[in-house]
Amino acid sequence: MKAVLTGGAGFIGSHIADDLIDKGVEVLVIDDLSSGSLSNLSKRVEFLNLNIADRKLSDGLKNFKADMLIHCAAQASVSHSIHAPAFDAEVNILNGLKIMNYAMESGVGSYVYLNTGGALYGEPQYLPCDEQHPINPISPYGLSKWTLENYFDLLLPASAKFTSLRLANVYGPRQDPGGEAGVVAIFAQKMLNGEDIKIFGDGDQSRDFVYVKDVVASVIAALETGVQGHINIGSGEQTSVNQIFEHLSSEIGYTTPPIYESEREGDVRHIYLSIEKAKEDLGWTAKMNLEEGLKQTVNILRHR
Ligand SMILES: NC(=O)c1ccc[n+]([C@@H]2O[C@H](COP(=O)([O-])OP(=O)(O)OC[C@H]3O[C@@H](n4cnc5c(N)ncnc54)[C@H](O)[C@@H]3O)[C@@H](O)[C@H]2O)c1
């Protein structure tokens, strides 16, 4: 089996690459390294350092003859999307359409798209949000990610299989602690460095934190089962930012209180996802508990 994996030098994509290779899949990673890093990239993948929109990929994908496309590459920051919505749309919609098109032309039969579940439903009308919850993104990022999901639904041939995994807040090793997203990586690295921690808002805002290896398992389950549709992937649990701060403080032995600042635009107050559909359709459930996942993330950051 052969897979084209976009964004395979990034946080989630690099873990997907590792697991696919362990399963004997031949992997071609396409990544322009705009936020990803060569240090994440397995030596066992074929790598093209290209933008997903690059025309060279038209021939590149025809020559590679992949069975599947896993589309992870994205502008993945909510706050960046607010400051630069046109760039966000260019990467997440237009460039996404181009790689989708190259894949269709090359005869790819299965498509997995890493969508957002956290930024899609907007301020929830009920919790946990299931896949039927009205879609009402409050950031350009949520809108652009959702738009590409619709294009996949509209444009893929009837013979192709398509799964959109709507991910909650993913955390774990290799998440960029220097980025703007990824509260776990940012807090943990700052605590290890002995730096102050800023919390936007009162810290009671809650999220659904899912471990990166559990997300990888959901991608593999989607590919192996061939189940189609839009499926939430999360822990199914609600955790506040203050709770994350407390767990990490006690794990690291950090004693400085956080500095509370004004809320950030584009962030919802509370969100967590219903994962019933993932259980039923994919036979998937999150296995890692939060405390253990945080511990493993901290251990890896400590030894970097
Ligand atoms: N991290 C999360 O909590 C989370 C939650 C929901 C959904 N997602 C989605 O999962 C996917 C992966 O997110 P991540 O957290 O690993 O982000 P990431 O920034 O670590 O990875 C994205 C990768 O895509 C690459 N990339 C970006 N634009 C590109 C382009 N035009 N051409 C080629 N490569 C390009 C980057 O260099 C990077 O390696 C994204 O689609 C994101 O929207 C992430």
The ligand as an SDF file (V2000), in Angstrom:
LIG
                    3D

 44 48  0  0  0  0  0  0  0  0999 V2000
   -3.1990   20.2160   16.7030 N   0  0  0  0  0  0  0  0  0  0  0  0
   -4.4980   20.1990   16.9310 C   0  0  0  0  0  0  0  0  0  0  0  0
   -4.9540   20.3090   18.0790 O   0  0  0  0  0  0  0  0  0  0  0  0
   -5.4800   20.0330   15.7870 C   0  0  0  0  0  0  0  0  0  0  0  0
   -6.8410   19.9960   16.0980 C   0  0  0  0  0  0  0  0  0  0  0  0
   -7.7610   19.8540   15.0670 C   0  0  0  0  0  0  0  0  0  0  0  0
   -7.3180   19.7020   13.7610 C   0  0  0  0  0  0  0  0  0  0  0  0
   -5.9930   19.7620   13.4830 N   0  0  0  0  0  0  0  0  0  0  0  0
   -5.5640   19.6200   12.0850 C   0  0  0  0  0  0  0  0  0  0  0  0
   -4.5740   18.6100   12.0060 O   0  0  0  0  0  0  0  0  0  0  0  0
   -3.6480   18.9210   10.9760 C   0  0  0  0  0  0  0  0  0  0  0  0
   -2.2350   18.8660   11.5200 C   0  0  0  0  0  0  0  0  0  0  0  0
   -2.1000   19.8530   12.5530 O   0  0  0  0  0  0  0  0  0  0  0  0
   -0.7770   19.9880   13.4340 P   0  0  0  0  0  0  0  0  0  0  0  0
   -1.1990   20.4160   14.7900 O   0  0  0  0  0  0  0  0  0  0  0  0
    0.0570   18.7900   13.2620 O   0  0  0  0  0  0  0  0  0  0  0  0
   -0.0990   21.2560   12.7450 O   0  0  0  0  0  0  0  0  0  0  0  0
    1.3790   21.4730   12.2680 P   0  0  0  0  0  0  0  0  0  0  0  0
    1.4870   22.9430   11.9550 O   0  0  0  0  0  0  0  0  0  0  0  0
    2.3590   20.8750   13.2050 O   0  0  0  0  0  0  0  0  0  0  0  0
    1.4230   20.6430   10.9100 O   0  0  0  0  0  0  0  0  0  0  0  0
    1.0230   21.1550    9.6680 C   0  0  0  0  0  0  0  0  0  0  0  0
    2.0810   20.7690    8.6630 C   0  0  0  0  0  0  0  0  0  0  0  0
    1.6670   21.2170    7.3630 O   0  0  0  0  0  0  0  0  0  0  0  0
    2.7750   21.8260    6.7200 C   0  0  0  0  0  0  0  0  0  0  0  0
    2.2230   22.7850    5.7610 N   0  0  0  0  0  0  0  0  0  0  0  0
    1.4940   23.8910    6.0560 C   0  0  0  0  0  0  0  0  0  0  0  0
    1.1580   24.5120    4.9130 N   0  0  0  0  0  0  0  0  0  0  0  0
    1.6640   23.7730    3.8940 C   0  0  0  0  0  0  0  0  0  0  0  0
    1.6270   23.9000    2.4760 C   0  0  0  0  0  0  0  0  0  0  0  0
    0.9850   24.9090    1.8700 N   0  0  0  0  0  0  0  0  0  0  0  0
    2.2690   22.9660    1.7370 N   0  0  0  0  0  0  0  0  0  0  0  0
    2.9280   21.9250    2.3370 C   0  0  0  0  0  0  0  0  0  0  0  0
    2.9780   21.7560    3.6730 N   0  0  0  0  0  0  0  0  0  0  0  0
    2.3520   22.6800    4.4310 C   0  0  0  0  0  0  0  0  0  0  0  0
    3.5790   22.4570    7.8380 C   0  0  0  0  0  0  0  0  0  0  0  0
    4.9400   22.7070    7.5000 O   0  0  0  0  0  0  0  0  0  0  0  0
    3.4510   21.4020    8.9360 C   0  0  0  0  0  0  0  0  0  0  0  0
    4.4580   20.4340    8.8490 O   0  0  0  0  0  0  0  0  0  0  0  0
   -4.0550   20.2870   10.4370 C   0  0  0  0  0  0  0  0  0  0  0  0
   -4.8140   20.0750    9.2730 O   0  0  0  0  0  0  0  0  0  0  0  0
   -4.9220   20.8630   11.5270 C   0  0  0  0  0  0  0  0  0  0  0  0
   -5.8720   21.7740   11.0090 O   0  0  0  0  0  0  0  0  0  0  0  0
   -5.0530   19.9260   14.4620 C   0  0  0  0  0  0  0  0  0  0  0  0
  1  2  1  0
  2  3  2  0
  2  4  1  0
  4  5  1  0
  4 44  2  0
  5  6  2  0
  6  7  1  0
  7  8  2  0
  8  9  1  0
  8 44  1  0
  9 10  1  0
  9 42  1  0
 10 11  1  0
 11 12  1  0
 11 40  1  0
 12 13  1  0
 13 14  1  0
 14 15  2  0
 14 16  1  0
 14 17  1  0
 17 18  1  0
 18 19  2  0
 18 20  1  0
 18 21  1  0
 21 22  1  0
 22 23  1  0
 23 24  1  0
 23 38  1  0
 24 25  1  0
 25 26  1  0
 25 36  1  0
 26 27  1  0
 26 35  1  0
 27 28  2  0
 28 29  1  0
 29 30  1  0
 29 35  2  0
 30 31  1  0
 30 32  2  0
 32 33  1  0
 33 34  2  0
 34 35  1  0
 36 37  1  0
 36 38  1  0
 38 39  1  0
 40 41  1  0
 40 42  1  0
 42 43  1  0
M  CHG  2   8   1  16  -1
M  END
$$$$
